[in-house]
Amino acid sequence: MVEGKKSSSVSDVGAWAMNVVSSVGIIMANKQLMSPNGYAFSFATTLTGFHFAVTALVGLVSNATGYSTSKHVPLWELLWFSIVANMSITGMNLSLMLNSVGFYQISKLSMIPVVCIMEWILHGKNYSREVKIAVVVVVVGVGVCTVTDVKVNAKGFLCACVAVLATSLQQISIGSLQKKYSIGSFELLSKTAPIQAISLLLFGPFIDYYLNGQFISNYKFSSAAIVFILLSCSLAVFCNVSQYLCIGRFSAVSFQVLGHMKTVCVLMLGWLLFDSELTLKNILGMAIAVLGMVIYSWAVEIEKRAKESLSEEDIRLLKDGMENTFSKDTELGESKA
């Protein structure tokens, strides 16, 4: 029992580590790829299509070689999920274009309370006071270190709302579909990735044209840019797999809260590798955010132990009840005899 818990803990840490490392890595690779000082590949939606195309290819090879098994999930569920996921990607890109970076960061931070509210509405899930406090601390901390200028307009606000709702619903759906159809994280990803890849590669170039006024066909590919695109796609496979794995093992809220460790890592690496400015305000915000994550982990562990002790108490009461019933039946039989 103890060995099983240790093995599960190691797997949990491995899933989080894979997600943080691959997410931070892909952000750094994309920064070099898309920056005007880098290779100026400003086609974010199409690049995401490449990501899912490579992920779908890996899933296809995995199924063909027998490494993973394919379970049945209704096509309408996969299509609905892919539409929501693509709305999330498109909405985020449009929100970043139409709003200031400050408001974009605020919209990303709002996903944590939105996920909490949506899980309460859809699944009747309640959260303890400690978890709510931890969420507030994380939001405040990340807000302090990332939010600067805040400018918004009607179109940008609408896109941000669509992006936040779609992203929250997508992350909740990942866990729901895994439980509903008893399907693993990689198996679910291998089913949704091809649909997302096809749709993003079809419509992505037009969305990117709307965002930056250029078609990808006009971009001059260099060998170095292709290397960074392949690196970005490779990291995306690990990022996508670990996202499904983390949400399947934990919850969408945990993924959002602890996922802000990536924000802290990106700020630190930006300072180390790209000479980005790191102010006292950034450092204070990061410290508050990390404190919030520690509080959240502690609060979730308390909830987990409370549920385990409650289930053990239920089992003990059930056993006692069965023993009492058996002894009463025995006494009744003896008295009749």
NUMARKE-580985 format. One record per residue (C-alpha): residue number from 1; residue in three letters; x, y, z. Coordinates in steps of 0.05 Angstrom, whole numbers, plus 5000, padded with zeros to 4 digits. Example, Ala and Ser with C-alpha at 12.3 -4.5 7.8 and 13.67 -1.06 7.14 Angstrom:
NUMARKE-580985
{atom 1,ALA,{5246,4910,5156}};
{atom 2,SER,{5273,4979,5143}};
***
This chain:
NUMARKE-580985
{atom 1,MET,{5000,5000,5000}};
{atom 2,VAL,{5057,5047,5020}};
{atom 3,GLU,{5097,5028,4958}};
{atom 4,GLY,{5036,5041,4914}};
{atom 5,LYS,{5028,5111,4944}};
{atom 6,LYS,{5102,5125,4934}};
{atom 7,SER,{5098,5102,4861}};
{atom 8,SER,{5037,5146,4850}};
{atom 9,SER,{5072,5206,4881}};
{atom 10,VAL,{5133,5196,4836}};
{atom 11,SER,{5087,5192,4775}};
{atom 12,ASP,{5051,5256,4797}};
{atom 13,VAL,{5116,5293,4804}};
{atom 14,GLY,{5140,5266,4737}};
{atom 15,ALA,{5077,5290,4702}};
{atom 16,TRP,{5083,5361,4732}};
{atom 17,ALA,{5158,5363,4717}};
{atom 18,MET,{5145,5343,4644}};
{atom 19,ASN,{5092,5396,4637}};
{atom 20,VAL,{5133,5452,4668}};
{atom 21,VAL,{5198,5435,4630}};
{atom 22,SER,{5163,5425,4562}};
{atom 23,SER,{5119,5487,4570}};
{atom 24,VAL,{5177,5532,4589}};
{atom 25,GLY,{5219,5501,4534}};
{atom 26,ILE,{5166,5513,4481}};
{atom 27,ILE,{5156,5585,4504}};
{atom 28,MET,{5231,5598,4498}};
{atom 29,ALA,{5234,5564,4429}};
{atom 30,ASN,{5173,5602,4404}};
{atom 31,LYS,{5202,5667,4430}};
{atom 32,GLN,{5264,5657,4387}};
{atom 33,LEU,{5222,5633,4328}};
{atom 34,MET,{5169,5688,4329}};
{atom 35,SER,{5209,5748,4355}};
{atom 36,PRO,{5228,5802,4304}};
{atom 37,ASN,{5299,5795,4330}};
{atom 38,GLY,{5295,5720,4318}};
{atom 39,TYR,{5263,5689,4256}};
{atom 40,ALA,{5199,5731,4254}};
{atom 41,PHE,{5153,5671,4243}};
{atom 42,SER,{5089,5707,4265}};
{atom 43,PHE,{5039,5652,4248}};
{atom 44,ALA,{5018,5627,4317}};
{atom 45,THR,{4953,5592,4298}};
{atom 46,THR,{4985,5554,4240}};
{atom 47,LEU,{5043,5535,4284}};
{atom 48,THR,{4993,5505,4334}};
{atom 49,GLY,{4965,5466,4275}};
{atom 50,PHE,{5036,5438,4263}};
{atom 51,HIS,{5040,5420,4337}};
{atom 52,PHE,{4976,5379,4335}};
{atom 53,ALA,{4995,5347,4268}};
{atom 54,VAL,{5060,5320,4298}};
{atom 55,THR,{5023,5299,4362}};
{atom 56,ALA,{4971,5262,4318}};
{atom 57,LEU,{5028,5228,4280}};
{atom 58,VAL,{5060,5205,4345}};
{atom 59,GLY,{4992,5178,4368}};
{atom 60,LEU,{4982,5142,4302}};
{atom 61,VAL,{5050,5108,4307}};
{atom 62,SER,{5037,5091,4380}};
{atom 63,ASN,{4971,5057,4363}};
{atom 64,ALA,{5001,5021,4303}};
{atom 65,THR,{5058,4992,4343}};
{atom 66,GLY,{5012,4970,4400}};
{atom 67,TYR,{5043,5017,4451}};
{atom 68,SER,{4975,5047,4465}};
{atom 69,THR,{4904,5021,4454}};
{atom 70,SER,{4847,5057,4420}};
{atom 71,LYS,{4782,5061,4459}};
{atom 72,HIS,{4715,5084,4430}};
{atom 73,VAL,{4694,5156,4442}};
{atom 74,PRO,{4633,5181,4403}};
{atom 75,LEU,{4653,5225,4344}};
{atom 76,TRP,{4606,5281,4364}};
{atom 77,GLU,{4642,5286,4432}};
{atom 78,LEU,{4710,5291,4397}};
{atom 79,LEU,{4684,5344,4348}};
{atom 80,TRP,{4652,5385,4404}};
{atom 81,PHE,{4716,5382,4445}};
{atom 82,SER,{4759,5401,4385}};
{atom 83,ILE,{4714,5461,4369}};
{atom 84,VAL,{4719,5486,4441}};
{atom 85,ALA,{4795,5475,4442}};
{atom 86,ASN,{4804,5512,4376}};
{atom 87,MET,{4760,5569,4401}};
{atom 88,SER,{4807,5573,4461}};
{atom 89,ILE,{4870,5578,4417}};
{atom 90,THR,{4839,5629,4369}};
{atom 91,GLY,{4808,5670,4425}};
{atom 92,MET,{4874,5674,4462}};
{atom 93,ASN,{4911,5697,4399}};
{atom 94,LEU,{4858,5750,4383}};
{atom 95,SER,{4856,5773,4455}};
{atom 96,LEU,{4931,5784,4455}};
{atom 97,MET,{4926,5823,4390}};
{atom 98,LEU,{4867,5868,4409}};
{atom 99,ASN,{4883,5880,4482}};
{atom 100,SER,{4943,5905,4520}};
{atom 101,VAL,{4991,5853,4550}};
{atom 102,GLY,{4967,5873,4619}};
{atom 103,PHE,{4894,5857,4605}};
{atom 104,TYR,{4914,5793,4569}};
{atom 105,GLN,{4949,5770,4633}};
{atom 106,ILE,{4888,5789,4675}};
{atom 107,SER,{4844,5747,4629}};
{atom 108,LYS,{4891,5688,4638}};
{atom 109,LEU,{4889,5696,4714}};
{atom 110,SER,{4813,5698,4713}};
{atom 111,MET,{4813,5626,4688}};
{atom 112,ILE,{4825,5599,4758}};
{atom 113,PRO,{4761,5627,4790}};
{atom 114,VAL,{4723,5613,4724}};
{atom 115,VAL,{4744,5539,4726}};
{atom 116,CYS,{4723,5536,4800}};
{atom 117,ILE,{4654,5565,4783}};
{atom 118,MET,{4645,5520,4722}};
{atom 119,GLU,{4663,5457,4761}};
{atom 120,TRP,{4614,5478,4815}};
{atom 121,ILE,{4559,5488,4762}};
{atom 122,LEU,{4574,5427,4719}};
{atom 123,HIS,{4596,5376,4772}};
{atom 124,GLY,{4572,5406,4838}};
{atom 125,LYS,{4644,5409,4864}};
{atom 126,ASN,{4657,5450,4927}};
{atom 127,TYR,{4723,5478,4952}};
{atom 128,SER,{4748,5487,5022}};
{atom 129,ARG,{4765,5555,5052}};
{atom 130,GLU,{4840,5539,5049}};
{atom 131,VAL,{4837,5524,4975}};
{atom 132,LYS,{4799,5589,4961}};
{atom 133,ILE,{4851,5629,5001}};
{atom 134,ALA,{4908,5594,4963}};
{atom 135,VAL,{4875,5611,4896}};
{atom 136,VAL,{4870,5685,4915}};
{atom 137,VAL,{4943,5687,4937}};
{atom 138,VAL,{4967,5656,4872}};
{atom 139,VAL,{4924,5703,4830}};
{atom 140,VAL,{4950,5764,4868}};
{atom 141,GLY,{5022,5741,4864}};
{atom 142,VAL,{5021,5726,4789}};
{atom 143,GLY,{4982,5791,4778}};
{atom 144,VAL,{5035,5832,4815}};
{atom 145,CYS,{5093,5803,4774}};
{atom 146,THR,{5060,5803,4705}};
{atom 147,VAL,{5006,5856,4699}};
{atom 148,THR,{5031,5925,4676}};
{atom 149,ASP,{4990,5969,4630}};
{atom 150,VAL,{4916,5952,4625}};
{atom 151,LYS,{4879,5975,4563}};
{atom 152,VAL,{4816,5942,4535}};
{atom 153,ASN,{4765,5952,4481}};
{atom 154,ALA,{4697,5920,4465}};
{atom 155,LYS,{4724,5871,4412}};
{atom 156,GLY,{4783,5853,4455}};
{atom 157,PHE,{4740,5842,4517}};
{atom 158,LEU,{4693,5796,4477}};
{atom 159,CYS,{4751,5755,4451}};
{atom 160,ALA,{4781,5750,4521}};
{atom 161,CYS,{4714,5725,4549}};
{atom 162,VAL,{4708,5672,4494}};
{atom 163,ALA,{4780,5651,4505}};
{atom 164,VAL,{4773,5645,4581}};
{atom 165,LEU,{4706,5606,4577}};
{atom 166,ALA,{4731,5560,4521}};
{atom 167,THR,{4798,5546,4556}};
{atom 168,SER,{4764,5532,4623}};
{atom 169,LEU,{4712,5486,4590}};
{atom 170,GLN,{4765,5450,4550}};
{atom 171,GLN,{4808,5435,4611}};
{atom 172,ILE,{4747,5410,4651}};
{atom 173,SER,{4726,5367,4592}};
{atom 174,ILE,{4794,5333,4589}};
{atom 175,GLY,{4784,5304,4658}};
{atom 176,SER,{4709,5290,4646}};
{atom 177,LEU,{4721,5251,4581}};
{atom 178,GLN,{4776,5209,4613}};
{atom 179,LYS,{4731,5189,4670}};
{atom 180,LYS,{4668,5180,4628}};
{atom 181,TYR,{4700,5133,4577}};
{atom 182,SER,{4755,5103,4622}};
{atom 183,ILE,{4806,5127,4571}};
{atom 184,GLY,{4879,5145,4584}};
{atom 185,SER,{4907,5215,4574}};
{atom 186,PHE,{4949,5196,4514}};
{atom 187,GLU,{4893,5155,4481}};
{atom 188,LEU,{4845,5215,4487}};
{atom 189,LEU,{4898,5262,4459}};
{atom 190,SER,{4912,5216,4400}};
{atom 191,LYS,{4837,5219,4382}};
{atom 192,THR,{4828,5295,4388}};
{atom 193,ALA,{4896,5316,4358}};
{atom 194,PRO,{4880,5297,4285}};
{atom 195,ILE,{4814,5336,4286}};
{atom 196,GLN,{4848,5397,4315}};
{atom 197,ALA,{4907,5391,4267}};
{atom 198,ILE,{4863,5389,4205}};
{atom 199,SER,{4818,5446,4227}};
{atom 200,LEU,{4876,5491,4249}};
{atom 201,LEU,{4917,5478,4186}};
{atom 202,LEU,{4856,5495,4144}};
{atom 203,PHE,{4833,5558,4179}};
{atom 204,GLY,{4898,5578,4215}};
{atom 205,PRO,{4931,5614,4156}};
{atom 206,PHE,{4869,5658,4148}};
{atom 207,ILE,{4866,5674,4223}};
{atom 208,ASP,{4941,5691,4222}};
{atom 209,TYR,{4929,5736,4161}};
{atom 210,TYR,{4876,5773,4200}};
{atom 211,LEU,{4924,5779,4260}};
{atom 212,ASN,{4987,5803,4224}};
{atom 213,GLY,{4967,5817,4151}};
{atom 214,GLN,{5013,5763,4122}};
{atom 215,PHE,{5002,5695,4091}};
{atom 216,ILE,{5048,5639,4112}};
{atom 217,SER,{5062,5625,4038}};
{atom 218,ASN,{5099,5691,4035}};
{atom 219,TYR,{5146,5672,4092}};
{atom 220,LYS,{5218,5656,4072}};
{atom 221,PHE,{5236,5592,4109}};
{atom 222,SER,{5309,5586,4130}};
{atom 223,SER,{5341,5522,4154}};
{atom 224,ALA,{5348,5552,4224}};
{atom 225,ALA,{5274,5571,4226}};
{atom 226,ILE,{5255,5500,4205}};
{atom 227,VAL,{5298,5472,4260}};
{atom 228,PHE,{5262,5516,4312}};
{atom 229,ILE,{5194,5496,4283}};
{atom 230,LEU,{5212,5423,4291}};
{atom 231,LEU,{5238,5436,4361}};
{atom 232,SER,{5173,5472,4378}};
{atom 233,CYS,{5132,5414,4351}};
{atom 234,SER,{5173,5362,4389}};
{atom 235,LEU,{5164,5400,4454}};
{atom 236,ALA,{5090,5409,4439}};
{atom 237,VAL,{5081,5333,4439}};
{atom 238,PHE,{5108,5329,4511}};
{atom 239,CYS,{5069,5392,4531}};
{atom 240,ASN,{5002,5364,4504}};
{atom 241,VAL,{5012,5295,4534}};
{atom 242,SER,{5032,5323,4602}};
{atom 243,GLN,{4972,5371,4602}};
{atom 244,TYR,{4923,5314,4591}};
{atom 245,LEU,{4961,5271,4641}};
{atom 246,CYS,{4961,5325,4696}};
{atom 247,ILE,{4888,5343,4688}};
{atom 248,GLY,{4869,5269,4687}};
{atom 249,ARG,{4909,5256,4751}};
{atom 250,PHE,{4889,5319,4788}};
{atom 251,SER,{4838,5371,4765}};
{atom 252,ALA,{4832,5431,4720}};
{atom 253,VAL,{4838,5478,4780}};
{atom 254,SER,{4903,5445,4803}};
{atom 255,PHE,{4930,5449,4733}};
{atom 256,GLN,{4915,5524,4730}};
{atom 257,VAL,{4942,5540,4800}};
{atom 258,LEU,{5006,5499,4798}};
{atom 259,GLY,{5014,5515,4724}};
{atom 260,HIS,{5032,5586,4743}};
{atom 261,MET,{5099,5558,4764}};
{atom 262,LYS,{5113,5561,4689}};
{atom 263,THR,{5102,5637,4691}};
{atom 264,VAL,{5153,5643,4746}};
{atom 265,CYS,{5203,5600,4708}};
{atom 266,VAL,{5192,5639,4643}};
{atom 267,LEU,{5206,5705,4679}};
{atom 268,MET,{5269,5677,4710}};
{atom 269,LEU,{5295,5647,4645}};
{atom 270,GLY,{5277,5711,4607}};
{atom 271,TRP,{5322,5748,4656}};
{atom 272,LEU,{5378,5697,4650}};
{atom 273,LEU,{5377,5683,4575}};
{atom 274,PHE,{5346,5745,4542}};
{atom 275,ASP,{5368,5800,4590}};
{atom 276,SER,{5295,5816,4606}};
{atom 277,GLU,{5285,5866,4663}};
{atom 278,LEU,{5270,5835,4731}};
{atom 279,THR,{5245,5887,4780}};
{atom 280,LEU,{5232,5884,4855}};
{atom 281,LYS,{5157,5882,4837}};
{atom 282,ASN,{5169,5819,4795}};
{atom 283,ILE,{5208,5785,4850}};
{atom 284,LEU,{5155,5803,4903}};
{atom 285,GLY,{5100,5777,4857}};
{atom 286,MET,{5137,5712,4844}};
{atom 287,ALA,{5148,5701,4919}};
{atom 288,ILE,{5074,5712,4933}};
{atom 289,ALA,{5054,5665,4876}};
{atom 290,VAL,{5100,5609,4900}};
{atom 291,LEU,{5073,5618,4971}};
{atom 292,GLY,{5002,5611,4943}};
{atom 293,MET,{5022,5547,4907}};
{atom 294,VAL,{5052,5518,4971}};
{atom 295,ILE,{4987,5536,5009}};
{atom 296,TYR,{4946,5505,4953}};
{atom 297,SER,{4986,5440,4954}};
{atom 298,TRP,{4978,5437,5030}};
{atom 299,ALA,{4903,5450,5026}};
{atom 300,VAL,{4892,5397,4973}};
{atom 301,GLU,{4932,5347,5014}};
{atom 302,ILE,{4887,5362,5075}};
{atom 303,GLU,{4824,5350,5033}};
{atom 304,LYS,{4854,5285,5006}};
{atom 305,ARG,{4870,5259,5076}};
{atom 306,ALA,{4801,5279,5101}};
{atom 307,LYS,{4767,5240,5045}};
{atom 308,GLU,{4812,5179,5058}};
{atom 309,SER,{4797,5180,5133}};
{atom 310,LEU,{4723,5189,5117}};
{atom 311,SER,{4723,5129,5071}};
{atom 312,GLU,{4761,5087,5123}};
{atom 313,GLU,{4710,5107,5176}};
{atom 314,ASP,{4653,5087,5128}};
{atom 315,ILE,{4685,5019,5117}};
{atom 316,ARG,{4694,5008,5192}};
{atom 317,LEU,{4621,5027,5206}};
{atom 318,LEU,{4598,4981,5150}};
{atom 319,LYS,{4638,4923,5179}};
{atom 320,ASP,{4612,4936,5249}};
{atom 321,GLY,{4540,4938,5222}};
{atom 322,MET,{4549,4872,5185}};
{atom 323,GLU,{4579,4839,5247}};
{atom 324,ASN,{4522,4864,5290}};
{atom 325,THR,{4470,4840,5240}};
{atom 326,PHE,{4504,4772,5236}};
{atom 327,SER,{4507,4764,5312}};
{atom 328,LYS,{4433,4784,5318}};
{atom 329,ASP,{4414,4733,5265}};
{atom 330,THR,{4454,4679,5302}};
{atom 331,GLU,{4421,4696,5368}};
{atom 332,LEU,{4352,4695,5336}};
{atom 333,GLY,{4366,4626,5306}};
{atom 334,GLU,{4389,4599,5372}};
{atom 335,SER,{4327,4625,5409}};
{atom 336,LYS,{4281,4593,5357}};
{atom 337,ALA,{4318,4527,5365}};
***
